[in-house]
Amino acid sequence: MSDSRQVPGAAAPETPGSAPALPSEARGITAGYDFAGPALDLGALVWDGRCLPAAPVRVPLSVLNRHGLVAGATGTGKTKTLQLIAEQLSAQGVPVFLADIKGDVSGVSAPGQEDERVRARAAEVGQHWTPRAFPAEFYALGGLGRGIPVRATVTSFGPVLLSKVLRLNQTQEQSLGLIFHYADAKGLELVDLKDLRAVVAFLTSDEGRPELKEIGGLSTATAGVILRALTAFEAEGMAPFFGEPEFDTSELLRTAPDGRGVLSVLELPAVQDKPQLFSTFLMWLLADLFHDLPEVGDPERPKLVFFFDEAHLLFNGASRAFLESITRTVRLIRSKGVGVFFVTQTPRDVPADVLAQLGSRVQHALRAFTPDDQKALRSAVRTFPDSAYDLEAVLTGLGTGEAVVTVLSERGAPTPVAVTRLRAPESLMGPVDADALERAVSSSPLHGRYAQAVDRESAYEMLAAREAAASTTEEAAGAAAGAGREPAREEPSLVEQVVASGAFKSLARSLGTQLGREITRSLFGTARRRR
């Protein structure tokens, strides 16, 4: 009788007509990706230079709220990886948010085009490729570019995020926080940039300086620096990003009538030269979701997966308070059912405290041409569990559409490192034409809700009305003194006038606030949404 046991490393016997058996090392890796519940198919294992379609590499749907990283040098296939994952999430009923920096993600809304390369990739990985379009909504920051306008009020955006886009230092950031505190306490809602500029100008005026001193810790000089930064910011054309109607981030959680998750694509080509702005706006969207969503623990499927593209822009030059807020948001938003994938060139772009919370890694090829590149390569290798691969050699030799993968298993343990040839997206791998994009935007049910900006009465109008009233009172007092009459009583204080105004009463009703009760602020100093 022959011994049927396999010698380690030897090929298993093949059954006539069956697919070639997997090498023993490949079987060990493949076993780590055999999940009982629903999972996304990333591709097929590559071992010893061969792609093994019988060895699928997958990620469980239930762990995608544990966050992830998609990294790799320019041109290695990161965008297609996002598209592949987003398509499958949508098919599983999970909404997805994608930032489209270069304008080539809009193709998710159109079926893909089969060609020789797609057929070859599908055959290599054992994929039954079918061209499909997915439900998508397109947004644009402040309406700059093609998309439904996404705006935030200054009050909601908060002082920490605004300091980032204004490029304020730590002292100035703290001072801006005091200005927000003052506006919140006095019921002066900051809807747009002219509201904030009006409050800062008032606090630096002769009349407002006493109020400034009462705040404590805010100098006239620092307030002047903030005022100049705001003026320069507006001069760069940034004003349209702030105002009303403010975007309701619950729109990102929608599903289509057929049950598929809606892909929310933020079109950024028109503002790609303003990286500080759009990266910080992405963080506002995430922080706003965090404020609003209830705790759900670890759901069977995430409520939303949020892809944070060009993530290094978020962390560059960030203050300690800003980085701490990011870390807390990422750590805590998991229990609200939201998964966050950071997309960047190298894991070194992401702070260690954030990187430690990312359960899934899809690492495309890295370059190693300079000493800094070599250091980044070694750093990337250390972020992976021990493996049977020589990862330094593998990461510099990966082809386009190949990646080193490790994810969390259904029980929360890291899976074996797997060199993977990724599947081909089934939607269009490129942008849709401009006319199709315009039609998608104009026909959206959200277009009428957000397209037209609204400028209602807020801090700017309140302070302007007060100034006009004060001027009228002074004129009346002067006229009375000239006529020998007793001068009019002393002008009421700012708080008294604001509280007595019809505008304030209307504002108080709409905000559900009362005098002496500040706006509730949380991470990043952002205001909790009042719906």
C-alpha positions in Angstrom: 0.0 0.0 0.0 1.4 3.4 -0.9 1.8 6.3 1.5 -0.7 9.0 0.6 0.7 11.6 3.0 2.2 14.7 1.4 5.8 15.7 1.8 5.9 19.4 2.9 6.4 21.6 -0.2 5.5 18.8 -2.6 2.6 19.0 -5.0 -0.6 17.1 -4.1 -1.7 14.3 -6.5 -4.0 15.5 -9.2 -7.3 13.9 -10.1 -7.8 13.4 -13.9 -9.7 16.4 -15.3 -9.3 18.5 -12.2 -7.6 21.8 -11.8 -3.9 21.6 -10.7 -3.6 21.1 -7.0 -2.2 24.0 -4.9 1.3 23.9 -3.5 1.3 23.2 0.2 2.5 26.8 1.1 -0.3 28.2 -1.1 -2.9 25.9 0.6 -1.8 27.3 4.0 -2.4 30.9 2.8 -5.6 30.1 1.1 -7.1 28.5 4.2 -6.7 31.8 6.0 -9.2 33.4 3.4 -11.9 30.7 3.7 -14.7 32.6 5.4 -18.1 31.4 6.3 -20.0 34.7 5.9 -20.3 37.1 3.0 -17.0 38.4 1.7 -15.6 40.6 -1.1 -13.5 38.9 -3.7 -10.2 40.8 -4.2 -8.5 38.5 -6.5 -6.4 35.3 -6.7 -3.2 34.3 -4.9 0.2 34.6 -6.6 2.7 32.0 -5.6 6.1 31.3 -7.0 5.4 33.6 -10.0 2.1 31.9 -10.9 -1.5 33.2 -10.4 -3.6 30.5 -8.8 -7.3 31.1 -9.6 -8.3 28.2 -7.3 -6.9 30.2 -4.4 -9.2 33.3 -3.9 -8.2 36.2 -1.7 -11.2 37.7 0.1 -12.1 40.1 2.8 -15.1 39.5 5.2 -17.9 42.0 4.9 -18.3 42.0 8.7 -14.8 43.4 9.4 -14.8 46.3 7.0 -15.8 48.7 9.8 -12.3 47.9 11.2 -10.8 50.2 8.7 -8.0 49.7 6.2 -5.2 51.1 4.1 -4.7 51.0 0.3 -1.2 52.2 -0.5 1.2 52.2 -3.4 3.2 54.3 -5.7 1.5 56.4 -8.5 0.3 54.3 -11.3 0.2 50.9 -9.5 -3.6 50.5 -9.5 -4.8 52.0 -6.3 -7.8 53.7 -7.9 -8.9 50.5 -9.6 -8.7 48.7 -6.3 -11.0 51.3 -4.7 -13.4 50.8 -7.7 -13.3 47.1 -7.3 -14.0 47.2 -3.6 -16.7 49.9 -4.0 -18.6 47.9 -6.6 -18.8 44.8 -4.4 -19.8 46.8 -1.4 -22.6 48.4 -3.4 -23.7 45.0 -4.6 -23.9 43.9 -0.9 -26.1 46.8 -0.1 -23.4 48.9 1.6 -23.2 52.6 0.7 -19.7 53.9 -0.2 -18.1 57.4 -0.2 -15.3 58.0 -2.7 -13.2 61.2 -3.3 -12.5 61.6 -7.0 -9.3 63.6 -7.1 -8.4 63.3 -10.8 -11.9 62.8 -12.3 -11.5 59.1 -13.2 -13.8 57.5 -10.7 -17.1 58.6 -12.3 -17.0 55.5 -14.4 -18.6 53.5 -11.6 -22.0 54.8 -12.9 -21.5 53.2 -16.3 -20.9 49.5 -17.4 -17.4 48.5 -18.2 -16.0 47.8 -21.6 -14.7 44.4 -22.3 -11.4 44.2 -24.1 -8.4 41.8 -24.4 -6.8 43.0 -21.1 -10.1 42.6 -19.2 -10.6 39.1 -20.6 -7.0 38.1 -19.8 -7.2 39.4 -16.2 -10.6 37.7 -15.6 -9.2 34.4 -16.9 -6.1 34.7 -14.7 -8.0 35.2 -11.5 -11.0 33.0 -12.3 -13.5 35.9 -12.5 -16.8 35.7 -14.3 -16.6 39.3 -15.6 -19.9 41.0 -16.5 -20.2 44.7 -17.4 -22.3 46.5 -14.8 -23.1 50.1 -13.8 -23.7 51.0 -10.1 -26.0 53.6 -8.5 -24.0 56.8 -8.0 -24.5 60.4 -6.8 -21.9 63.1 -7.7 -21.0 66.0 -5.5 -18.8 69.0 -5.7 -17.3 71.2 -2.9 -19.2 74.4 -2.9 -20.6 73.7 -6.3 -17.2 74.2 -8.0 -17.1 71.6 -10.6 -19.7 69.1 -11.8 -21.8 67.8 -8.9 -24.4 68.6 -6.2 -22.9 71.4 -4.1 -21.5 70.3 -0.7 -21.4 73.2 1.8 -20.8 73.5 5.5 -21.7 76.3 7.8 -18.7 77.9 9.6 -20.4 77.1 12.9 -20.7 73.4 12.0 -17.1 73.2 10.6 -15.6 74.4 13.8 -12.4 76.1 14.8 -10.0 73.2 14.6 -10.8 72.2 11.0 -11.0 75.9 9.9 -7.6 76.6 11.5 -6.2 73.8 9.3 -7.5 75.4 6.0 -6.5 78.9 7.2 -3.0 77.5 8.0 -3.0 79.0 11.5 -0.4 78.0 14.1 -1.3 76.4 17.4 -1.7 79.7 19.3 -3.9 81.2 16.5 -5.9 78.0 16.5 -6.6 78.4 20.2 -7.6 82.0 19.7 -10.0 81.1 16.9 -11.5 78.6 19.3 -12.2 81.5 21.7 -13.8 83.5 19.0 -16.1 80.6 18.2 -16.8 80.3 21.9 -17.8 84.0 22.0 -20.1 83.7 19.0 -21.7 80.5 20.3 -22.4 82.1 23.7 -23.9 85.3 22.2 -26.1 83.4 19.8 -24.2 84.7 16.7 -24.5 81.9 14.3 -21.6 81.8 11.8 -23.1 80.6 8.5 -20.5 81.8 6.1 -17.1 83.5 6.1 -18.5 87.0 6.1 -20.2 86.1 9.4 -16.9 85.1 11.0 -15.1 88.1 9.5 -17.8 90.4 11.0 -17.4 88.9 14.5 -13.6 89.1 14.4 -13.8 92.7 13.0 -16.2 93.6 15.8 -13.9 92.1 18.5 -11.0 94.1 17.1 -13.0 97.4 17.0 -13.0 100.1 19.7 -16.5 99.0 20.7 -15.7 95.3 20.7 -12.3 95.3 22.5 -13.9 95.2 26.0 -15.7 92.0 24.9 -12.4 90.7 23.6 -10.8 91.2 27.0 -13.6 89.4 28.7 -12.9 86.3 26.6 -9.4 86.0 28.0 -6.3 84.9 26.3 -7.1 86.5 22.9 -4.9 89.5 21.9 -6.0 92.1 19.4 -2.9 91.3 17.3 -3.8 87.6 17.0 -7.4 88.5 16.1 -6.0 90.8 13.4 -3.9 87.9 12.0 -7.0 85.7 11.9 -8.9 88.5 10.1 -6.2 88.8 7.5 -6.1 85.1 7.0 -9.8 85.1 6.4 -9.6 87.9 3.9 -6.8 86.1 2.0 -8.8 82.9 2.1 -11.8 84.5 0.6 -9.6 86.2 -2.0 -8.5 82.7 -3.2 -12.1 81.9 -4.0 -12.9 79.8 -1.0 -16.1 81.5 0.1 -18.5 79.2 -1.8 -17.5 76.2 0.4 -19.2 77.7 3.5 -22.9 78.5 3.7 -26.3 77.1 3.4 -28.1 74.8 2.7 -25.6 72.8 4.6 -25.0 69.2 3.4 -26.7 66.5 5.4 -24.2 63.7 5.7 -27.0 61.2 6.2 -27.3 61.4 2.4 -24.2 59.3 2.2 -26.0 56.4 3.8 -28.6 55.9 1.1 -29.4 52.7 -0.8 -30.9 52.4 -4.3 -34.5 51.1 -4.8 -33.0 47.7 -5.8 -31.1 47.5 -2.5 -27.7 48.3 -3.7 -25.6 50.8 -1.8 -25.3 54.2 -3.4 -21.8 55.3 -4.4 -21.3 58.9 -3.3 -18.5 60.4 -5.5 -17.1 63.7 -4.5 -15.7 65.3 -7.7 -12.5 67.2 -6.9 -10.8 68.0 -10.2 -11.8 71.7 -9.9 -10.2 72.0 -6.5 -7.3 69.5 -6.7 -4.9 72.5 -6.4 -6.4 73.2 -2.9 -5.4 70.0 -1.1 -5.6 71.5 2.4 -9.2 72.5 1.8 -10.6 69.3 0.3 -8.7 66.9 2.7 -10.1 68.9 5.7 -13.6 68.9 4.2 -13.4 65.1 4.0 -12.6 65.1 7.7 -15.6 67.3 8.4 -17.9 64.8 6.6 -16.4 62.0 8.7 -16.7 64.0 12.0 -20.3 65.0 11.2 -21.2 61.3 10.6 -19.6 60.4 13.9 -21.7 63.0 15.7 -25.0 61.8 14.2 -24.8 58.1 14.0 -25.9 55.8 17.0 -23.7 53.1 18.4 -24.2 49.8 16.8 -21.2 47.7 17.9 -20.0 45.3 15.3 -22.8 44.9 12.7 -22.9 42.1 10.1 -22.2 44.6 7.4 -21.0 48.3 7.7 -23.4 51.2 7.3 -20.9 53.0 5.2 -17.3 52.6 3.9 -15.5 55.9 3.5 -12.4 56.0 1.3 -10.1 58.8 2.3 -8.0 59.4 -0.8 -4.7 61.4 -0.8 -4.6 60.8 3.0 -1.1 62.3 3.4 -2.6 65.7 2.7 -4.8 65.4 5.8 -1.8 64.8 8.1 0.7 67.2 6.6 1.3 70.1 8.9 -1.5 69.0 11.2 -1.5 70.3 14.8 -1.3 67.9 17.7 -5.0 68.6 18.6 -5.9 67.8 15.0 -4.0 64.5 14.9 -5.5 63.5 18.3 -9.0 64.2 17.0 -8.4 62.1 13.9 -7.1 59.2 16.0 -10.1 59.4 18.3 -12.6 59.6 15.4 -11.1 56.6 13.6 -11.0 54.6 16.8 -14.6 55.4 17.9 -16.5 55.6 14.6 -16.0 51.8 14.1 -18.6 51.1 16.7 -21.0 53.3 14.7 -20.8 51.0 11.7 -18.5 53.1 9.5 -15.3 51.8 8.0 -12.6 54.2 6.9 -9.9 53.3 4.3 -7.0 55.6 4.0 -5.5 55.8 0.5 -2.0 57.0 0.0 1.4 56.2 -1.4 3.1 54.6 1.6 2.1 53.6 5.1 4.6 56.2 6.5 2.1 58.8 5.3 -0.3 57.7 8.1 0.6 58.4 11.8 1.4 55.3 13.8 -1.6 55.7 16.1 -3.9 55.7 13.2 -2.1 53.0 11.3 -2.4 50.7 14.2 -6.2 50.8 13.9 -6.3 49.7 10.3 -7.3 46.0 10.1 -7.0 45.5 6.3 -4.0 46.3 4.1 -3.8 46.3 0.4 -0.2 47.4 -0.5 0.6 48.0 -4.2 4.1 48.3 -5.5 6.6 50.7 -3.9 9.6 52.3 -5.6 13.1 52.0 -4.1 15.2 54.4 -6.1 16.5 56.6 -3.3 17.6 56.2 0.3 14.3 57.6 1.4 12.5 55.1 -0.8 14.4 52.3 0.8 13.5 53.5 4.2 9.9 53.7 3.3 10.0 50.2 1.8 11.5 48.7 5.0 8.9 50.6 7.0 6.1 49.2 4.9 7.4 45.7 5.3 7.3 46.0 9.1 3.5 46.8 9.0 2.8 43.3 7.8 2.7 40.0 9.8 5.5 37.5 9.3 5.1 35.8 6.0 6.6 33.2 3.6 7.4 35.9 1.1 10.5 38.1 0.8 8.4 41.2 1.0 11.1 43.7 0.2 11.7 42.0 -3.1 8.0 41.4 -3.7 6.9 45.0 -3.1 9.3 46.4 -5.6 8.5 43.8 -8.2 4.7 43.9 -8.2 2.9 44.6 -11.5 0.1 47.0 -12.0 -3.1 45.6 -10.5 -1.1 43.3 -8.0 -0.9 43.9 -4.3 0.3 42.4 -1.0 -2.8 41.8 1.1 -3.7 41.0 4.7 -7.1 41.5 6.3 -8.8 40.5 9.5 -10.6 37.2 9.6 -14.1 36.9 10.9 -12.7 36.2 14.4 -10.6 39.3 14.2 -7.2 37.7 13.6 -4.9 38.8 10.8 -4.9 36.6 7.7 -1.7 35.3 6.2 0.1 37.7 3.9 -1.0 37.0 0.3 0.5 38.4 -2.9 -2.7 38.9 -5.0 -3.5 39.6 -8.6 -6.6 41.7 -8.3 -9.9 41.3 -10.2 -11.0 43.7 -12.9 -13.7 46.2 -12.0 -17.0 45.6 -13.8 -17.9 49.3 -14.2 -16.1 51.7 -16.6 -12.4 52.1 -15.8 -12.3 55.8 -16.6 -14.5 58.9 -16.5 -17.9 59.1 -18.0 -18.3 61.9 -20.5 -19.2 65.4 -19.3 -22.8 65.3 -20.7 -23.6 62.1 -18.9 -22.2 63.5 -15.7 -24.3 66.7 -16.0 -27.4 64.6 -16.7 -26.8 62.5 -13.6 -26.4 65.6 -11.4 -29.4 67.5 -12.8 -31.7 64.5 -12.5 -30.8 63.7 -8.9 -33.5 64.2 -6.3 -30.9 66.0 -4.2 -30.2 68.6 -6.8 -33.1 70.8 -5.9 -32.3 70.6 -2.2 -28.7 71.8 -2.4 -28.1 73.5 -5.8 -29.1 77.1 -4.8 -27.2 78.8 -2.1 -29.2 80.6 0.6 -28.0 83.7 2.5 -30.3 84.1 5.5 -29.9 86.5 8.5 -27.0 85.5 10.7 -24.0 87.1 12.6 -23.1 89.5 9.8 -26.6 90.9 9.4 -27.1 91.0 13.2 -23.9 93.0 13.7 -24.6 95.3 10.8 -28.1 96.0 12.1 -26.6 96.8 15.5 -24.1 99.2 14.0 -26.9 100.9 12.1 -29.0 101.2 15.2 -26.1 102.6 17.2 -25.4 105.2 14.6 -29.1 106.3 14.6 -29.1 106.5 18.4 -26.0 108.7 18.3 -27.6 111.0 15.8 -30.7 111.2 17.9 -28.7 111.9 21.0 -26.8 114.7 19.3 -30.0 116.3 18.0 -31.6 116.1 21.5 -28.5 117.7 23.1 -28.6 120.5 20.5 -32.3 121.2 21.3 -31.6 121.2 25.1 -33.6 118.0 25.6 -32.4 115.2 27.8 -30.3 112.7 25.8 -31.7 109.3 24.9 -30.9 106.5 27.3 -27.6 104.6 26.9 -27.5 102.2 23.9 -28.3 98.6 25.0 -25.4 96.2 25.0 -24.7 93.9 22.2 -26.3 90.9 24.0 -29.4 92.9 24.9 -29.9 94.1 21.3 -29.3 90.7 19.8 -31.6 89.0 22.2 -34.4 91.6 21.7 -34.1 91.3 17.9 -36.7 89.3 15.9 -33.8 87.7 14.0 -32.4 86.3 17.3 -35.7 85.0 18.3 -36.2 83.3 15.0 -32.7 81.9 15.2 -33.2 80.6 18.7 -36.3 78.8 17.6 -34.6 77.2 14.6 -31.6 76.1 16.6 -33.5 75.0 19.7 -31.2 77.0 21.9 -31.7 79.5 24.6 -29.6 82.4 26.0 -26.6 81.3 27.9 -26.7 77.8 26.4 -23.7 77.3 24.1 -23.7 75.2 20.9 -22.6 71.7 21.7 -19.2 70.9 20.2 -17.3 67.7 20.0 -14.4 66.3 18.0 -12.5 69.0 16.0 -14.7 71.6 17.7 -17.4 70.8 15.2 -21.0 71.6 16.1 -23.5 68.8 16.5 -26.0 68.9 13.7 -29.4 70.2 14.7 -32.1 68.4 12.7 
